[in-house]
Amino acid sequence: MRDHSDERSVKSSNSSKGNIKLSVGTRLFDSGLEDRKIGLDIVVIGDFARDQLVYRGRRETSSGGSVYYGAIALRRIGLRTAVITRLASQDFYLLEDLRREGVLVYAQVASQTSGIENIYTTENMDRRICHLLGFAGPFDPKEIPRLSAHVFLVGPIMAGIVDIHLLRMFSNMGNVALDAQGFVRIQKADDFLLTDWPEKEKGLSLVKVLKVDDVESELLTGEKDRFKSIKRLSNYVPSEIMLTHSDGVMVYAEGEFYEAPFMPRKIVVRTGRGDTCFATYLGKRLTSSPKEACKFAAAATSLKLENPGPLSVSVEEVQRLAGTLVTR
């Protein structure tokens, strides 16, 4: 069953987004179609999460997942965005947050809404204990809408939501950007186990842009050194690789490494950091070089970390901060 209520045209908040092209180097997101036939910039695929955040003795319930943090960030920077998601029917009202931002929503009914309890036991927001609250289950391929977009961002919050067959389906529809989290975070009772992806060789051959963090990178390659790990991952075909860590973001593209720092004035909550960083990199990469997209993503993520919830500032504010960051 699919929620069809948003099957309408999506208008960008920036009219110049109608014909997005990569401005430098090889066209990373060459769809094989004329731009006038592309209806969307980025489609985000994943389970909508209903998370609980526990910090300093307080418990808060929050929406989450790449379809939430990533999609709203993309709309904030003016891109035509859709989500394909799964959640329990009683939680469909949560999708209104996306619609209010102008996101086109395709939702499948699941028996449960995915969710994670994130417990922060110290002031270090990179250290957290995670427990399973709910699992939406795998997508039904028969209910996946056939959309035209420059990029399909596959970003489930845990393994078992998207499988290799569905990944292949999206690769046949367009360019795939993949967050490794959705393939290495395995359920184990009410907890999670991080483990290597058995089908990574097959799966990564379908991916244009890969996103990992320090732990995921080491799991997939056995290498602790970030540079060596990324180089090894590049052997699996992805054209570009993003690695996020507590201090910033690293990108490997066109044979070069780029790094930009996160510079928040304060960190209110870490949740959504990677989703925001990856989505804004992909969005900026449609029109800019890897170096500029790396800086832009670091700036957007820094500003997101300063406030709870998804990115809430304007694209102009992101650009101003990006202009002050120094990349290596």
C-alpha positions as CSV (number, residue, x, y, z in Angstrom):
1,M,0.0,0.0,0.0
2,R,1.4,3.4,-0.9
3,D,0.4,6.9,0.2
4,H,-0.4,8.7,-3.1
5,S,-1.3,12.0,-1.6
6,D,1.8,13.8,-2.9
7,E,1.8,12.7,-6.5
8,R,2.1,16.2,-7.9
9,S,4.8,18.4,-9.3
10,V,7.6,19.6,-7.1
11,K,8.7,23.2,-7.4
12,S,12.1,24.2,-6.2
13,S,12.5,27.2,-4.0
14,N,15.2,28.2,-6.4
15,S,13.9,28.5,-10.0
16,S,17.4,28.1,-11.4
17,K,17.4,24.5,-10.3
18,G,15.4,23.4,-13.3
19,N,18.4,22.5,-15.3
20,I,21.1,21.4,-12.9
21,K,24.4,20.4,-14.5
22,L,27.8,19.6,-13.0
23,S,29.9,22.7,-13.5
24,V,33.4,21.2,-13.6
25,G,35.1,18.0,-14.6
26,T,33.4,14.8,-15.6
27,R,29.6,14.8,-15.2
28,L,29.3,12.7,-12.1
29,F,25.5,12.5,-12.2
30,D,24.9,11.9,-15.9
31,S,21.4,10.5,-16.0
32,G,21.5,9.4,-19.6
33,L,18.4,11.5,-20.1
34,E,18.0,15.1,-21.2
35,D,17.7,17.5,-18.3
36,R,14.2,18.6,-19.3
37,K,13.0,15.0,-18.7
38,I,14.4,14.9,-15.1
39,G,11.6,15.7,-12.7
40,L,13.7,15.6,-9.5
41,D,17.2,16.4,-8.3
42,I,17.5,13.8,-5.5
43,V,15.3,10.9,-4.3
44,V,16.0,9.7,-0.7
45,I,15.2,6.1,0.1
46,G,15.0,4.7,3.6
47,D,12.9,3.9,6.6
48,F,11.4,6.9,8.5
49,A,12.6,6.7,12.1
50,R,10.9,7.5,15.4
51,D,13.9,7.8,17.7
52,Q,14.4,8.4,21.4
53,L,17.3,10.6,22.6
54,V,18.5,10.3,26.1
55,Y,20.9,13.0,27.3
56,R,21.6,14.4,30.8
57,G,18.7,12.4,32.2
58,R,16.1,13.8,29.7
59,R,14.3,11.6,27.2
60,E,13.0,13.1,24.0
61,T,11.2,11.6,21.0
62,S,12.4,12.7,17.6
63,S,11.9,11.9,13.9
64,G,15.0,10.6,12.2
65,G,16.6,8.9,9.3
66,S,18.1,10.0,6.0
67,V,14.6,10.5,4.6
68,Y,14.0,13.1,7.4
69,Y,17.3,14.9,8.1
70,G,18.7,14.5,4.5
71,A,15.5,15.3,2.6
72,I,14.8,18.5,4.6
73,A,18.4,19.6,4.3
74,L,18.0,19.2,0.5
75,R,14.9,21.3,0.4
76,R,16.6,24.0,2.5
77,I,19.3,24.3,-0.2
78,G,16.6,24.6,-2.9
79,L,16.6,21.1,-4.5
80,R,13.7,19.2,-5.9
81,T,13.4,16.3,-3.5
82,A,11.3,13.2,-3.0
83,V,11.4,10.4,-0.4
84,I,10.4,6.7,-0.7
85,T,9.9,5.5,2.8
86,R,8.2,2.9,5.2
87,L,6.5,3.4,8.5
88,A,3.5,2.3,10.5
89,S,0.2,3.8,9.3
90,Q,-0.5,5.4,12.7
91,D,2.7,7.4,12.3
92,F,1.9,8.7,8.8
93,Y,1.1,12.1,10.4
94,L,4.9,12.6,10.9
95,L,5.3,12.9,7.2
96,E,3.6,16.3,7.3
97,D,7.0,17.7,8.4
98,L,8.4,16.7,5.0
99,R,5.4,17.9,3.0
100,R,5.5,21.3,4.7
101,E,9.1,21.6,3.4
102,G,7.9,20.8,-0.1
103,V,9.2,17.2,-0.2
104,L,7.3,14.8,-2.4
105,V,6.4,11.8,-0.3
106,Y,5.9,8.1,-1.3
107,A,5.2,6.0,1.8
108,Q,4.7,2.2,2.2
109,V,2.7,0.9,5.2
110,A,4.8,-1.2,7.6
111,S,3.9,-3.1,10.7
112,Q,6.3,-1.0,12.7
113,T,8.0,2.3,12.4
114,S,11.8,2.0,12.7
115,G,13.4,3.5,15.7
116,I,16.5,3.7,17.8
117,E,17.1,4.7,21.4
118,N,20.3,6.8,21.5
119,I,21.7,7.1,25.0
120,Y,24.4,9.7,25.5
121,T,26.3,8.9,28.7
122,T,28.9,11.7,28.5
123,E,29.3,15.1,27.0
124,N,31.1,13.5,24.0
125,M,28.3,13.3,21.5
126,D,30.2,10.7,19.4
127,R,29.8,8.2,22.2
128,R,26.4,6.7,22.4
129,I,24.6,3.5,23.3
130,C,22.0,2.4,20.7
131,H,19.0,0.1,21.3
132,L,16.4,-1.1,18.8
133,L,12.9,0.3,19.2
134,G,11.3,-0.8,16.0
135,F,12.0,-2.2,12.5
136,A,9.9,-1.3,9.5
137,G,11.0,-4.3,7.4
138,P,12.0,-4.5,3.8
139,F,10.6,-2.4,1.0
140,D,8.1,-4.1,-1.4
141,P,9.7,-3.6,-4.8
142,K,6.3,-3.7,-6.5
143,E,5.3,-0.5,-4.7
144,I,8.5,1.5,-5.6
145,P,7.5,4.4,-7.8
146,R,9.4,4.8,-11.1
147,L,10.9,8.3,-10.7
148,S,13.3,10.3,-12.8
149,A,16.1,12.0,-10.8
150,H,19.8,12.9,-10.9
151,V,20.5,10.9,-7.8
152,F,18.9,8.1,-5.7
153,L,20.3,8.4,-2.2
154,V,19.9,5.0,-0.5
155,G,20.0,5.7,3.3
156,P,18.2,3.2,5.5
157,I,19.1,3.4,9.2
158,M,19.7,-0.4,9.6
159,A,20.2,-3.5,7.5
160,G,17.2,-5.4,6.2
161,I,15.3,-2.4,4.7
162,V,17.0,-2.4,1.3
163,D,18.5,-5.5,-0.2
164,I,20.9,-6.0,-3.1
165,H,18.0,-6.6,-5.6
166,L,16.4,-3.3,-4.7
167,L,19.8,-1.6,-4.9
168,R,20.2,-2.9,-8.4
169,M,16.7,-1.6,-9.3
170,F,17.7,1.9,-8.2
171,S,20.9,1.7,-10.2
172,N,18.9,0.9,-13.3
173,M,16.8,4.0,-12.6
174,G,19.7,6.4,-12.1
175,N,22.9,7.2,-10.1
176,V,23.0,5.6,-6.7
177,A,24.6,7.3,-3.6
178,L,24.7,4.9,-0.7
179,D,25.2,5.3,3.1
180,A,27.0,2.1,4.3
181,Q,25.1,2.4,7.7
182,G,22.1,0.6,6.1
183,F,24.1,-2.5,5.3
184,V,26.6,-2.9,8.2
185,R,24.3,-2.1,11.2
186,I,22.7,-5.4,12.0
187,Q,19.9,-6.1,14.5
188,K,20.7,-8.5,17.3
189,A,17.8,-8.9,19.7
190,D,17.2,-5.3,20.9
191,D,20.7,-4.2,20.2
192,F,22.8,-3.6,17.1
193,L,26.0,-5.3,15.8
194,L,28.2,-3.6,13.3
195,T,29.7,-6.1,10.9
196,D,31.1,-6.3,7.4
197,W,28.7,-6.4,4.5
198,P,28.9,-9.9,2.9
199,E,27.7,-8.6,-0.5
200,K,29.8,-5.5,-0.6
201,E,31.6,-6.4,-3.8
202,K,28.4,-6.8,-5.6
203,G,26.6,-4.0,-3.9
204,L,29.3,-1.3,-4.2
205,S,29.7,-2.1,-7.9
206,L,26.2,-0.5,-8.3
207,V,27.1,2.7,-6.4
208,K,28.3,6.1,-7.7
209,V,29.0,7.8,-4.3
210,L,29.6,6.0,-1.0
211,K,29.3,7.4,2.5
212,V,31.0,5.8,5.5
213,D,32.2,6.9,8.9
214,D,35.4,5.9,10.7
215,V,34.0,2.6,12.1
216,E,32.2,1.6,8.9
217,S,35.2,2.3,6.8
218,E,37.4,0.0,9.0
219,L,34.7,-2.7,9.0
220,L,34.5,-2.8,5.2
221,T,38.3,-2.7,4.6
222,G,40.1,-3.8,7.8
223,E,42.1,-0.6,7.6
224,K,42.3,1.9,10.5
225,D,44.1,4.6,8.4
226,R,41.4,6.7,6.7
227,F,43.4,7.4,3.6
228,K,44.3,3.7,3.1
229,S,40.7,2.6,3.8
230,I,39.2,5.0,1.3
231,K,41.7,4.0,-1.3
232,R,40.7,0.4,-0.8
233,L,37.0,1.2,-0.9
234,S,37.6,3.0,-4.3
235,N,38.6,-0.3,-5.7
236,Y,35.0,-1.5,-5.5
237,V,34.0,1.0,-8.2
238,P,32.4,4.1,-6.4
239,S,33.5,7.3,-8.2
240,E,33.5,9.3,-5.0
241,I,33.7,8.4,-1.3
242,M,32.8,10.5,1.7
243,L,34.0,9.7,5.2
244,T,32.7,11.6,8.2
245,H,34.3,11.7,11.6
246,S,33.9,13.7,14.8
247,D,36.0,16.6,13.5
248,G,34.9,16.9,9.9
249,V,34.5,15.3,6.5
250,M,36.9,13.8,4.0
251,V,36.1,13.3,0.3
252,Y,38.0,11.2,-2.2
253,A,37.1,12.2,-5.8
254,E,38.8,12.3,-9.2
255,G,41.9,10.8,-7.5
256,E,42.2,13.6,-4.9
257,F,41.5,13.9,-1.2
258,Y,39.6,16.9,0.2
259,E,39.0,17.6,3.9
260,A,36.9,20.3,5.7
261,P,36.3,20.7,9.4
262,F,33.0,20.9,11.3
263,M,32.9,24.3,13.1
264,P,29.8,24.5,15.2
265,R,29.7,27.1,17.9
266,K,28.2,24.4,20.1
267,I,26.9,20.9,19.6
268,V,23.3,20.5,20.7
269,V,22.8,17.0,19.4
270,R,24.8,14.7,17.1
271,T,21.9,12.8,15.6
272,G,21.4,13.5,11.9
273,R,25.0,14.7,11.4
274,G,25.9,12.1,8.7
275,D,22.6,12.3,7.0
276,T,22.9,16.1,6.7
277,C,26.5,16.0,5.5
278,F,25.9,13.4,2.8
279,A,22.7,14.9,1.4
280,T,24.2,18.4,1.2
281,Y,27.3,17.2,-0.4
282,L,25.3,15.4,-3.1
283,G,23.1,18.4,-3.5
284,K,26.0,20.9,-3.9
285,R,27.9,18.4,-6.1
286,L,25.3,18.7,-8.8
287,T,26.6,22.2,-9.6
288,S,30.1,22.4,-8.0
289,S,33.4,20.7,-7.8
290,P,34.2,18.0,-5.1
291,K,36.2,20.6,-3.1
292,E,33.5,23.1,-3.0
293,A,30.8,20.5,-2.2
294,C,33.0,19.2,0.6
295,K,33.2,22.7,2.2
296,F,29.5,23.3,1.7
297,A,28.6,20.0,3.4
298,A,30.9,20.7,6.3
299,A,29.3,24.1,6.7
300,A,25.7,22.8,6.5
301,T,26.5,20.1,9.0
302,S,28.2,22.6,11.4
303,L,25.0,24.7,11.4
304,K,22.8,21.7,11.9
305,L,24.8,20.6,14.9
306,E,24.0,23.9,16.6
307,N,20.3,23.2,16.8
308,P,18.0,20.2,17.4
309,G,16.1,18.8,14.4
310,P,17.0,19.0,10.8
311,L,18.9,21.8,9.1
312,S,17.0,25.0,9.7
313,V,19.0,27.8,8.2
314,S,19.0,29.3,4.7
315,V,21.3,28.3,1.8
316,E,22.9,31.8,2.1
317,E,23.9,31.1,5.7
318,V,25.5,27.8,4.7
319,Q,27.4,29.5,1.8
320,R,28.7,32.2,4.1
321,L,30.1,29.7,6.6
322,A,31.5,27.6,3.7
323,G,33.4,30.6,2.5
324,T,35.3,30.8,5.7
325,L,36.3,27.1,5.9
326,V,39.7,26.0,4.8
327,T,40.0,22.7,2.9
328,R,43.1,20.5,2.8
